[in-house]
Amino acid sequence: MTSVSTKIAVIVASAVTYVLGKAITAPIPTPWHVGQLLIGVFLPAFFVIVSDTVPAAVGAGIGTFIGDVVFLVPLGATTPVLSLVAGVPANFVGILLFGWFVKRLRSWSGFVASTISFVTLGNLIAAVAVVLFIPLPTTLILGFVVFWNTTSIPAILVAVPILVRAVRPLYGRTSLLSYEPDWLSNVTFRQTTVALAFGALFVVIGAALFLSTLPNPITGFDAVYFELAAAIVLIVAPITGVIAGGKLQAKQPAG
């Protein structure tokens, strides 16, 4: 059983690192001038894997709010209320479910599938809240999800395994690291390549969608962009999550 002091330390570590991550990407322009690049989400994703799940998810929610208020509100990219309505619940739920499933599945395939599935879910929660709160055309919901997926999914797939391996010598020296994902030691080059390919897929599709023509912030997507975004969010993301889990699990040696 983890002590209360350790749980508080996990919340603080997850929140503070997420705030710092948001600070780095806050000045980068985003479509429709709402929110920011979600590259920094790999930080709470890392903590939810190596630490207690709920405290790390709570830290993600707190870090989202503090980072938004300190760095995004002055830029006009959000408001404190919008952060509470959209960013906080989306990050908490997405990171919480991601952590639960990664620890339950205990495999590289589970990590890849959980990243794609629950990051998309969290981004969808945020997008729905943003569009309904501001308000904006509902067709922009899919646009926000695609944009956030193109940065958050690759960031987690690339950065989290690197961080987990980097802190391995620290296990037993700090109470923050209470879960060691031993499944990472069995990851093959092929599995890593396939996982990164899924991340690259979201970058390429998102870039093609947004570099062609950004949806109008007043009228939303034209028909073709709405259909493409709908396919990415509602079809590609869940299916790639399942495929990643199934195919990579099949490649693992029996033991």
N, C-alpha and C positions, 0 to 999 in steps of 0.2 A: 504494500500500500504506500503510495507516494505521500509525503508529508505536505501540509498546507504551505509551508515556506517554499518547497520545491515547485508546487503548482503555481504560486505567485511568481516565482522566478521565471518559469516557462512563459507565463502570460507576458511578463515584462520583456523578456528576450524576443519573443515573437513579435510583439507590438513595436518595440524600438527598432529592430532591424527592418521591419516592414516600412516604418516611417522613413528611414534612411533610404530605402530602395525607392520609395515614392518620390522622395526629394530629388533624386537624380533624374528621373524621367518626367517630372512635372512640367518643365519648360518646353517639352517637345510638343508641337502642334498636333491636334487630333481632329478627325472628321467631326463636323458639327460643333466643335469647341466644347465638348462635354466629356468629362473624365480624362483619362490619360492612358498611355501605354501600360500594359499590365505585366511588364517584364519582372518587376519586383515581387510578384506573387510567389516566385520560387522560394522566397525566404520563409514565409509561414508554412509552405508546403514541406520544406525541409524539417522544420521544427515539429510538425504534426507526425512525421515519420519516426523521428528519433526521441521524441518526448511524449508526455501524456497528451492524448488526443484532444480532449475538451479544453484544457487550458491553452493549448497552441491555437485552437480555433477561436477562442475568446480573444487571444492576443491579435489574431488576424483582424477581427472586427474592430478592436480598439485602435490598432495601428492604422486601419483604413480611415477611421474618423479623424484621428489626430493629423495624419498626413494630408488628408483632404483640407481640413480647416487651416492648417499652417501653410501649405504650399499651393493648393489648387484654388481655394476661395479667393485669395488675392489676385489670381490670374483670371478670375471669372469663369473657371471651368466647372464649378459646382457651387453649392451652398451647404451650410451645416445641416439644414433639414434634409436636403436631397441626399447627402452622404448617409444620414441616419436611415432614410427610407430605402435607399438603393444599395449603396456600397457596403454598409455594415452587415445587413442580413445576408447579402449575396456572398460575401467573403466568409462569414461564419459558417453558413450552411455548406458551401462548396468545399471549404477546407476540412470541415468536420467529417463529411461523408467520404471525402478523399482519404483522410487518415484512417477512418474505420475500415474501409474496404482494402486498403493497402496492407494493413496489419492483419486482416482476416485472411486474405489470399496468400500473403507471404511469398510472392514470386515476382519476377521481373515482368511477366506478362500481366499480372494483376496491377502492378504499378503503372504500366503503359495504358491499360484499359481504363483504370480509375482516373488517370490524368485526363484523358480525352473526354470521358463521360461526365465527370463531376465538375471539371473546369467549365465545360460547356453549360452544364446546369446552373452553376453559379453565375456565369455571364448572362444567361437567359433571365435569371431572377433580377439581376441588376438592370438589364435592358428594359424589361417590362416595367419596372418601377420608375426608371428615368422617363420613359415615354409617357406613362400615365400621369406622372407628377408634374412635368413641365408645363403643359403637355406638348407632345409631338405626334406626327402621324404614326399610326401603329405599324406601318410598313418599315419604319426605321428600327424596330425591335431586332429584326434579323440582321440589319446592317451593323448595329452595335455588337451583337454576338460574334459575327464574323470578324470584325475588327479586333475585338479583345482576344478572341481565340488565336489569331495569327501571331500574337506576341506571348500570351500566357502559356499556351501548350508547349511550344518549343522551349521556352525558358525553363519550365519544370523538367522536361525530359532531358535537357542538357545539363542544367546546373545542379539539380538535386543529387544525382548519383555522384557527381564530383565532390560536393560538400560532404556527403555521407562517408565517402572514402577518406576525405581529408581529416575528418574528426575522429576516425577510428582509434588513433592512439590515445584519445582523451577519455575513452570509456573507462569507468571506474575511478576517474579523477574528478568528475563533476556530476552532480545529481541531475543536471539538465538532460543528460544523455541516458535515458532509462530504457530505451528500446534499440537494439542493434539489428538492423535488417540483414541477416546473414545470407539472404537470397541473392544479394548483390555480388557475393564472391563467386557465384556460379554463372554469372552472365557471360555469354560468349560474344565474340565480335559480330557474328551474324545477328544475334538478338539486338545488340546495340544499333547496328546499321538499320535494321527494320524499324526500330523505335524512332530513330532520328528521321527516317523517311516519312513516318507519319507526321512528325513535327514539321518537316519541310513541306509536306503536302498542304498544310494549313497556311503556311507563309505564302506559297505560290498562288493558291486559290484566292486568298485574301488580297494579295498584291494585284493580281489580274483584275479582280472585281473593282478595287478602289482606284487603281491607276488609270483604268479605262475612262470612267466617269463617275464621280461621286454622286450619290443620290441627292436630290434637292432637299434641303432641310425643311422646306415648306410643304412640298408635295410628296416627298418620300421617294421610294424606288419607282422607276419605270417598270413596266411589266417584266421585261427580261431580267432585270437585276433582282426584282423581288423573287422570281422563280429560282434564280441561281442561289441567292442567299437562303431561301427556304430549303433547297436541296442540301446545301452545306450544313445547315443547322439541324434540320429535322431528319435527314437521311444519312449524310456522310459521317457526321460526328458519332452518332450511336453505332453505326455499322463498323466504322474503323475501330471503335473501342472494343466491340465484340470480336472482330477479326484479329486485332492485336492480341487480345487475351487468348483466343483459341489457337492461333497459329504459333505464337511464341511458346505457349504451354506445351504444344505438341513437340517442339524442338528441344525441350528440356530432357536431360537424360533421366531414365528411371532410376529410382533409388529408394 
